[in-house]
Amino acid sequence: MTTDVTIIGAGLGGLTLARVLHVHGIPVTVHEAEASPTARTQGGMLDIHDYNGQLAVRAAGLTDEFRGIILEGRQAMRVLDRDGNVLLDQGDDGTGGRPEVQRGELRQMLLDSLPAGTVRWGRKVSGVRGLGGGRHEVAFADGGTVTTRLLVGADGAWSRVRPLLSGAEPEYTGTSFVETCLFDADTRHPAAAKAVGGGSMFALEPGERQIGAHREKGGTLHTYVMLTKPQDWFDGIDLTDPAGAVARIAQEFAGWAPELTALITESDTVPVVRPHHTLPVGHRWDRVPGVTLVGDAAHLIPPNGEGANLAMLDGASLGEALAAHPGDTEAALTAYEEAMFPRSAAVAEAEAETPDNPTLDDVIGFFARDEQAI
């Protein structure tokens, strides 16, 4: 099968690109390794910023639909110390500058906006190769292949498309998240619910360990425990023994306020370890005909609230560039990459300049100085 535009990956970046292309009447096919839209949970909450993610929503023509999935009041944010003392408490200012949505609902919004059959599920890429003249062949684990005139890698940190453009590989940053969830928290976990408040909460020892939590729908508290440890330390935690796993993780927070450690020890789910990886700051490549990257495949950085926003803006920007250069794919890709490289590099450089061992005052100042930083 030969197609004009083939996207690998049905994450936020790939789906935003597909939607913008659809708005402009450009046919597109998305191939996704997952078996279905509900094959796995899609993570927690995202704050979608008015200076990048919301621009992508507007380009996709989905502003009304986006407003319908916003969780009101979740822009509230607080910073605590390890003893549970509130150091900073900001309410939701109602401006909508960084409204919170559930990642799964945002993804479903994009899926619902595409014609049936746009996304092909269960299509795990086994290999890609150039055929010359800007054409590429993608092979799938099910034995199928597709030849395309434009291949877009929207397939995340471990992209199978990226090697066509770059030899860069993600490196472990030295930190990982351990995710837990508490359900019906106001009733079943009231002390933890009170500590988290109405939106997001961060409790930390700068440079060492942190507990962050979001209040999601239905009273769920989604917790992100961040630890600076080598990967083999996390490999030594037996996640098949949930009680033992949370006990081991909680040991790292001995002496912390019980309402904070409860976010770990009272977890209603099996903890999930998510290592943080990054591509080199300023990652870029020479123009290769017929192929490009969006999102984490192009510019993976540690979690800082910008990844999903950048991926969506990448998708929207690429879609608009293709629409603005009908019949000249290379001009469109050049225009897209010339804007994307410095935009993503600026975010990565800002992250890289964050002190390795910031003080509490540094952290409070970071959150307090500008809501766009959150």
Disulfide bonds with the S-S distance in Angstrom:
none
